[in-house]
Amino acid sequence: MQYDASSLVSLRQALPNLDYVSPFWFYIDGQGQIEDKDEAEVTRLIKSQRVKELPTFRNGVSYGEFHGVLADPALRQRAIGNILRLVEAHGYDGVNIDFEALDN
């Protein structure tokens, strides 16, 4: 995903005053799959300033389609495993979970 160039300028200016950043890059689908949307340039910038990076993982679908990820142990484990793989692959400091629209 390409963001507005001014966003990167704003991030550069703000980083010295931040403890952590939670980029909105990851959506979990109804099967527990996550597409890797990490912006390498942004991650390098955040790490270079020794700011913690805790990307936000959101449900990409509404409750009806996402319910299985929460209710089915196999789908839940798939989603957790996919989150952990991304954390390891990118060296994140943790995660922020933001599941919304979960009530029908």
N, C-alpha and C positions, 0 to 999 in steps of 0.2 A: 504494500500500500504506500503510495507516495503522499506525504503530508506537505502542507504549505511550507515553503522555505523559511518563512518567518518563525515557524514553530521551532526549528533548530536554532535559530538565532536567539530566541527567547530562552530555550533550554540552556544554551551556553552561558547566557547572562545570569540565569537563576541558580545554576548548579553550585556555586560556592556557598549558597545559603540553604541548601537542601540536605537533609539526612538520607532520604531515599526517594526513588522515582518508581512509579507504577505504570509503565506503558500499557495501553490498551491494544495488545497485539493478538490475543488468543481467544478464540471462540471454540467451545466444545459442542459438537453436534449431538444428535440423539443416539448415536452409536458409540459415543465416548472418544471419537476421533478429533484430533486437533491439527489444524494446518499451521505450520511454522511461519510466522509473519515477523520474526525478529528483524529489526533494522540494524545490521552490523555496525554501521557508522555511529548510530545513536548509542548502542551498547558499549562500543569502544570509548566514546566520549564520557559516558557515565562512569565507567570503570577508571578512566584516567584521572577523574576528579575524586576517586575513592568514595563515591556516593553509592549507597546500597541500591540494588536494582531488584524490585519485587514486581514482576509483571502481573497484570490482572488477567485472570482466566474467567471468561463469562460464558454463560450458556448462549449458544447461537440460535436457539429455537425456543418456542414457548413451552409452558409446562406440559401440555399434552404430548408434545414430541420429546421432551427432555425427561419426563417422569421415569422412564426405564433406566436412565443413567443413575438416578438416585435409588431406585427400588430394586433393580436387578444386580445381584452381587458381581456377576461376570462383567457387565457393562461398567459398573462402578470401578471395579479393579482395572479395567482397560483404561478408563479416563485417568485414574490415579497414576498408573504406569506411564501413560503418555505425558502427563504433567512432570513426573520425575525425570523422564528422559530429556525433556526440554530444559529443565533446571540444570541437569548435569551437562548437557551439550553446550549451553551458553554460559555456564558458571554463574547463574543467578544466585542471589543471597536469600531467596525465599519466594513466596508467591502471595498474591492477593486473590481471594476467591470472591466473585461477585455474581452470584446466581440470582436472577430476577424473573419476574412474571411467573412465579411458581405456583400461584393459586389460580385455578381455573375459573 
